[in-house]
């Protein structure tokens, strides 16, 4: 069974860049332009990996992360951002709350996207 990825970013160009980087893989790709929609999608689809933007209108990445963690505490979630310093205290608080996530800095190129994705998903053991 193919593994699935959810890309959450309010910028369509970023969503498209991730989709393009992963289009020739066996992974199933879904995208969302908002945290609210993404949480609904996760409830329905149970993705294997999530890439999450930090700075978004509506629910920012921290709020979205908290809601995603209510669904699954252990799923690999990579926050992809150019605003790490701006959200440093909120990210620190999230870590102290026990929320698991990794950080990737924008800009990120297709080689990095593919490498991170394969490293994470190829390590997962099928149930």
Order of alpha helices (4+ residues) and beta strands (2+ residues): beta-alpha-beta-alpha-beta-alpha-beta-alpha-beta-alpha
